[in-house]
Amino acid sequence: MPFDELTFPAGLHLLSRWQSKDPEARERLKDIFDAGLGGQLDEAFSKPAPEDAVHACGSIDLMTLGLIFDLYGVTAEEFYKGDPERYVRAVMLNLKLLGMRKVYLSWPVYGFTAEALGQKMIYSDRFSPGTDPEDVLLDADNWQDRPPLDLTGVIPRVLDETLACYRRLTGFKPVLHLSAPYSLAADLYGQEHLIGALTHDPEFVNRFLDDLADTVLKPWIDHFFSQHPHGWVELSDASGSPFFIGPRNSRDVAIRSIQRLVDESPWGRRVYIANYRGDYVTQAKKRAGSSRRRSSHAVETESLSLEQLFDLKNSVCRDYVIQLADDRIPTPFYVEKAIERCIPLFVGIGATQIDRNSIADLETALRDTREMSIEHVEAIKTVARAIVDNGYEPDGPPWPGTVYFEDVSAESKFELIEVIVGTVRNEGAL
């Protein structure tokens, strides 16, 4: 490796110094990225993660944006849409600096999917873009008059080029990330307006979601699989989570729309969604008098059991079980379910768990993070060993399971990331 900092934990130490405004660290990072973005380090990107150990990976595009803006002055819109090769190489380099051996490539999935349909966006310099909540594209009168998806437009073309570059540089099967129908509807129609429609006219919402699935997602996914028949599609649907719209609405609206997409399509087995969050709401008690007042949180919380909600989530993510930080259900539940279904386990690390602005006492945070990391790794290993004994045949990702960083940014505390990644690397052997 031409740069020692591309090995663990030297890269994280360099990032910590950069975060502390050390000018020498910034210059060293500039040297590394100059070489990497120029193609001199491509060989390092094609090495697969070990198959005999637990992995660490995660969504790091926001942190990568922070680096690229600081080093080169490249703004968010330029970074995400201007040069697909630069984007892929920058993310791959950042993974190396973070010590994460499993490759994961993502982008601002919600904004991108809506932007492809003409939704107005808000771009800043070093922050992830998002849809403009004050200027939504659709309403109750014009939702059926939306222009058709243009697969030759800017966003589909950028993603085509990004995934082709990723496949060429790594040799790995690409994953297309798109908004699921409910979250896409929320970005086009407005979050609060969609909640209102969900409350007063759920059948309209279902028609709306089916239209988006049929006229946007199906043709886009058809297009993707025509280029990458062995690839995968990951849908994101945070807005459709039980935490936001309640378990029953998740079942009857958000998850229903994805089940339909999966069941009615020839490529359905290669489409999944793993970011429904808030399993704990199935354990919540409805407050007295709340039945007359609905908000975007905790709607119909007691209408489904935890077991029922898990079965629903598993119906649209069949290849692994994932516990996210916002689920707040003890890990043994997910261990039991993963073993029962004979599939690997992923455990999420929430953005606030590694946010440097949320730390009151660093020593305590380091100790707690180390204990948490050990528990996560042991849980994943327990599942991996059990399912192999039960007949599971490892075949690349998601085997053998992952500690998943839900969002890493330039405000993440790299000392905490070092503890987590170090625990995975040191304790993760099967």
N, C-alpha and C positions, 0 to 999 in steps of 0.2 A: 504494500500500500504506500503510494508516494507521500501521503500525509498521515502522520501518526494520529492526528485528531479524528481520523475516520475510523478509529477503533475505540471500543468502550474501555474506560469511561472518559478518555481524553477529550472526545468531542463535547460531552456535556460540560466538562470543566471549561472548555473554550467558550461555550455558549453562556455559561454563568458569568464569565469575565466580560463578554460582550454586553450582556444585560446590565452589567454594572458600569457601562460606558467606558470600558478600558480601550483606549485607542489602539494599542498593540493587538488586542484580540480582534478588533474590527478589521485591521489590516490583514491579519492572518486569515480570517474568514473570507476576506476579499480575494486573497490568493487562492484559497481552496475553490471558491465559486468561479473565479476566472477560469481555472483549469477544468472544473467540472462542466460548466456551461459551454466550454469550448470543445467538449467531447473527449477530453483526455482521460476521464475516469469511467467511461462507459462500461469497461470490462467488469467493474465491481458491482454493477447493477443486476447482473444476470445470475447471481448465485442464489439458489433457493434456500429458504430457511431450513434448518435441520428437521428431520422427520421424527427424531427420537427425543424431542424435548418440547416443553411448553413454549409458546411464542409470546412476544409482546408486539403490538402494532397499534395503529390508531389514525385518526383524522388529524393531519398536521398541516393542512394547506394554509390555515390562517397564520400559523407561526412562520411558515415559509414565506408568505407574503410580507410579514414584518421584516424578515431578514433581507429580502430582495429590495424592498423599499429603502431600507437603511443603507444597503451597500451600493445600490445603483439608482435610486430615485424612481424606480418603476412603480407606478400606481396600480391600484387594484384592477382597474379595467384593462390596463396594458398587460399586467401579469397573467390574469386569467384568460384573456382572449387574444393577446397580441402575438404570441410565439409558442406554439404547443411543445416544441422541443425544449425550449427554455423552461417551460412549466414542469415537464416530466423530469428533466435532469435536476431541477432545483429541489423538487420533492424527494427524489431518490437520494440526493446528497444529504438533505436534512435528516432523512431516516438513518443514514449512516452516522451522522453526528450524534443523533439521539441514542444510538446503540440498538435500534430496532431492526432485527434481521428479517422479519416478515414484511414483504412489500405490500403497501396499501395505497391506492391512488384515488383521491376524491376531489371534489370541487364544490362551489356553492350551489348545491343541487336544487334547492327550492327556487332561488333567484333565477338560475339558468333555465330551468324548465318553463317557468312563467315568462321569462324574457323572450324565449323562442316563439311565444304566441303573441308578442307585442305589448306585454305588460310593461309599464313605465318602471324604471329601476332607479335606485339611489346608489351611486358609486362614490366612494371617498378615496383617500390615498392609501392608507394602510389597513383598512378594515374591510371585512367581507361585504360584498354588495347584497342588497336586499330589495324587495319590491316596495314601491311607494304606497304606503297605506292610505294616503290622502287622494290618490288618483288611480283607482282600480279600473281594470279594463272592462269588467262585465257587471251587469245588474239583472234584476228579474225580468226586464223587458228585452234585453239584447243578448242574453246568454246563448241563444241558438243561432245568432247571426255572426258569431266569431269567425274570422278568416281561417281557412284551413292551415294546418301545420305545413310549413315550407321546409322540407328536409335539405334544401340547398341554402337555407338562410345561415346567418352568422353563427348562432349557437350550435345547431346540429353539425355544421361544418367544423367548428372548433373542436367539438367532442370527437368527431370522426378522426381528425388529424391527431388529437391527443392520444386516443386509444391505439391508433396505428403506430404512433411513435413509441408508446409504452410497450406494445407487443414486440416491436423491432429491437428495442434496447434491452428488454428483459427476457424475452422468449416466453413470458407467462401469458396465461389466458386473461384477456381484458374483462373488466367489469364496468358496465354502463350504469351510472347512477342517475335516476330520475325521480321526480316527485311522484308519490302515489296519488290516486285520484282525489282523495279528500284534501290533502295538503295543497295540491295544485288548485283545486277549487277555492280554497281559502285565500291563496295569493292572488287569484284573479277576481274574486268577488268581494274580498275583504273578510278578515277573521270574524269580526263582530256581526257583520251582516249574515255570514254563513251560519253562525251560532243561532241567530234569530230565525233563519229559515229552518234550521234543524229542529228548533223547538216548535214552530208553528206549522211547518209543512215538510215533514221528513221525506215524503214521496217525491217532492220536487228536488230535494237534494240528491236522492238516489238517481233520478233521471239525469240530473246534471253530471253526476259522477260517471254514470254509464256512458254518457256522451263523450266525456273527456277520455275515458278508457278506449272507446271505439275509434274516435277521430284523432286522438293525439298519441296516446301511449302505444296502442297496437301498431299503427304504421311506423312509429319511431323504433319500436322493438323489432318489428319485421326487418327494417332497414339495418339495424345493428347485427342481427343474426345472419343476414345475407353476407356480411363481411366477416363475422367472427362466429361461425356455427358452434364452436365449443366454448364460447364466452358465457358470461353470466350477466344478469340484470338485477341490481339491488335498488328497490324502491324505498323511499324515505317518507315517513308519514307521522312526524312528531305531532302535528296538529290534530291528527285523528286518534291520539293516544287516550286511554282511559282516564289519565290524569286531567285531560282538558275537556273531553266530551262525555265521559262516563263509560263504564263497561258496556252497557246495553247499546248505546249509540255506536261505540266502536264495533260491536258485533254486527248490528243491523245496517250500518252505513259504511264506515271506513273499511273494515275487514271484509265485509260482503263484496265490496267493489273489487277488491284484490282477488278474492276467491274466484269471482266470475272471470276475471282476466286470466288467471292461472288455469282454471278448469276448461275454458273454452278455446285455449290457444295451443298449437302444437309444441311451442317452446315453453309451456307453462312450468315444467319441472325445473327449468333453469332460471326462474324468476323468484325472488324472495324478498322479504322485508324483516328487519331485525330491530327496529328502533321504536316499537310501541313501549311506552314507559308509564309507570305508575300503577304497578300491580297491587300496591298496598291499598288502593281505593276500594278494592273488593272487601276489605276488612273494616272499612269505615262505617260509622253509623250516621244515618241521615239526621240532621238537626231538626228539632221541632219547628214546624212551620216552613221548612225549606221547599216543600213540594210546590209552592206557589211562586217561588222565585228561582229562576235558573240563571246561571252565569256561564262563563266559559270553563268553569271548573266543577268537577265532582258532580256531574249530572247522573242521576239514577245510580248512585254508588253501590247500592246493595242488591242490584238486580241480577248480578252474576256472581258465582262463587269464584274463588281463586283457581280452583281446578278447571272450571269451565272456561275462564279467560285464558288459562295456559293452553288448553286444547285449541282454542281459536287461534292464538298466536302461533302455535306449532303448525297449524294447517297452512300458514303462509310463510313459514320458515322451517322447513322440514329437516335440514341437514345438520343443524346444531341448535342447542339451547343457549339463550343469552340472558344474563342477569345484568340490568343496567343500574347505575347508581340510584336513580330515582324510583326504582321498583320497591326498595326498602323491605323486601321480604327476605328472611334469613337464607343464606346460601344453601344450607342443606336441602331445602325444597327443590332448588334447581339441580343439585347433584342427583337427587332421587329421580327427578323427571328425566334427566339426561340418560341415566343408566337404564331406566325403564324403557326408553325409546331407542336405546343403543346408538346414541349420537354424541359428539363431543360437546364440551361446555365452554362458553365464552363468559368472562366476567368483566363488567365495565368499570372504568375509573372516570368519575364525573369531572367536568372542568373545574368546578369549585373545590374539589378535593386536592387539586394541584395548583390552585391560584395563589400567587405570592401575596396578593393583597388581602387574602383571607386568613393569613397565618398570624396568630397572636403570640405563639412561642415556638420557635423553630425546632428546638430540641424535642419538645413534646410531639410536634408534627412529624418529625423524622422517626421517632419511636413508634408512633401510632401507624404511620405509613408502612414501616417495616413489618409490623405485626399483621396488618391488613394484607400486605403483599404475600406473606408466607401462607396465610389462610387461603387466598385466592389460588395460588399455585398448587397447594395441596388438594384443593377441591377439584381443580382441572385434572391433576394427575390421578386422583381417585377414580374419576369418571373414565379417563383414558384406559386405565388398567382394567377396569371392570368391563367396559364394552368390548375390548379385545378378547377377553375371556368369554364373552357372550357371542362372539362371532363377527364383530365389526372388522371390516377389511380396510385399513388405511389406504387412501388414494388422494394424496395431496391435501390442500386446504379443504375443509376446516380442521383436519387432523393436525395435532392431537388436542387442540384447544388453545385459547388465547386470552391473555390479559389485554383488554382493549381500552385504549385511551379515547374517550368520547370526543374530546376536543383539546388540542394542544395549541397554545398561542404564545406570543412574545411575552405575555404576562404570567405564563406558567413558571412555577418554581423548579428550576432544573435540578436542585439538590433532591427534591422529592421524586422527580422522574428518575434520577440516578438510583435511588433506593428501590423503586419498583422494577426498573429494567434489570438492575443488578440482581435482585432476588429471583427474577424469572430466569436469568442466565445461570445463576449459581445453583439454584434449587430445582430447576425445571426438568432435569434429565429424568426420563421414565425408567 
